[in-house]
């Protein structure tokens, strides 16, 4: 349990420190730079979510950290259990894909047109996917010997937060 908490704490501190440094640098930048950096933050999240969607959708078996968490080889699982795991992975892939697609559309049209609701909508879309993902990865890290991808999820939450703040 302590290993998961320590990993989470270290990840949050690392990402928060980087975000703080970037925020201080941007403090004196013109508003145009703020919007550009916000688009970059939101776009990095969209690309990461799209990459995660591809990994979870196209994997033929569970991922290495799933194997570490379960202590089992893929071949040891019954075909029924394999099917259940693959369907859960496809559902997660769908969530990542839909979030990414929604963000790309919002960035391309309403955000670019300066709609005031677009940045908060982008933030909400990211975090409706990222916060439950963080909770799930934390549970795996805290309760198993696996090392799930905590840092990318924390980074997505941080970047979406930065994108929101820079857009206001």
N, C-alpha and C positions, 0 to 999 in steps of 0.2 A: 504494500500500500504506500509506503514512504517513497519507493522508487518512482511511482507514478506522480505523486505530489511534487517531488523534487524536479522531475522532468518538466512538468507543467509550469512550475514556478520559474525554472531557468529559461524556458521558452518564452514565457510572458515577459520576463525581465529583458531578455535579448531584443525581442521585437519592439517592446516599449521604448527601450533606449534608442534604437535606430529611428523610431518614429519621432521621438522628442528632438533628436539632433536635426532631422529633416524639418520639423516644425519651426525650430529656432532659425534655421537658415532661411526658410520661406517667410518668416515674419516681416522681413523688410522688402520682400519681392512685390512687384506690382500685381494687381488683381488678375491681369491676363495670364501671368505665370501661375497663379493659384489655380485657375480653371484648367490650364494645360496639365499641371501636375495632378489635379483631380481626375482628369480623363485618363491619365497614365495609371493612376491607382486603380480606378474602376476597370480599366482594360486588362491590367495584370490579373485582377481577380477573375474576370471573364475567361481569360486564357487558362488560368489554373483550374477553374471549374470545368471548362471544356476538356482539358487534359484528364482530369479525374473521371469525367464521364466516359471518356474513351477507355481508360484503364479498367474501370469497373464493368463496362459493357462488353468489352472484347476479351476479358480474361477467361480462359477455359477452366480455371479452377480457382480456389481461394488464394489470396495473396500471401506472401511470406509471413507477414505479421499475424495473419489469421492462423497460419500453421504454428507459429510460436505460441500464440495464445491458447490454441486447443491442445497442443502437444501431440497432434495426430498428423499423419501424412494424408494427402488427398485420397490416395488409393485405399486407405483404411476405412473410409466413410462409405456407407451404403449408397447405392445409386439414388434412392429416395432422398437421403439427406444431402447428397451432392446437388440434386435438383433444387432443393429448398434453398440451399446457400446461394446457388447461382441465380435463382429468381430474386433473392434479397439484394444481391449485388446489382442486378439489372434495375431494380427499383431505385436504388441509390444513384445509379448512373442516370436514370431518367430525371431525378431531382436536380442533379448537377447540370445536366444538359438544358433543362427548362430554365433554370436560373440564369445560365450563361446566355441562352437565346434571348430571354427577356431583357437582360442587361444590354446586350448588343443593340437591340431595337430601341431601347430607351436612350442609349447614348447617341445613336445615329439620328434620332428624330427630335423628341422633346428636349433632351438635355442640350443638344446642339442649338436648338432654337431659343434657349434661355428660359424654358418653362421653370418656374420656381418649385414645383412639386417633383421634378424629375430626380434631383439629387437625393431627397429623402426616400423616394421610391426605390432608387438603386440600393441605398443602404439597407432598407427593409428586405428587399429581395435577397441580397447577399446573406444577411444575418438570419433569415428564416431557414436558410440551408446550412450556414456555417456554425451557428450556435448549437443546434442538435448534433452536428458532426463533431464539434469539439467535445460535447458531453459524452458521446459514444466513444471517441478515441481516448478520452480521459479514463472512462470506466475500464477499457481494455488495458491501458497503461497501469492503472492502479491495482487491478485485480489479477493480472496475469504477468508472465515474464516477457511478454511481447513489447516491441517498441513501435507503436503505431505512429502515423505521420501527424504529430501534434503541431509542429512548427508551421507547416503550410496552412493549417486551419487557423491558427492564431494570426498568421500573416494576413490571411484573407479578411479576418475581422478588423485587424488594424488598418489595412489599406482601405477598406470600405469606410471606416470611421474617418480616416484622413481625407478621403474623397469628399465625404459629406461636409466636414468642417471647412475644407478649402473652397467648397462650392457656395457656402453661405455668405 
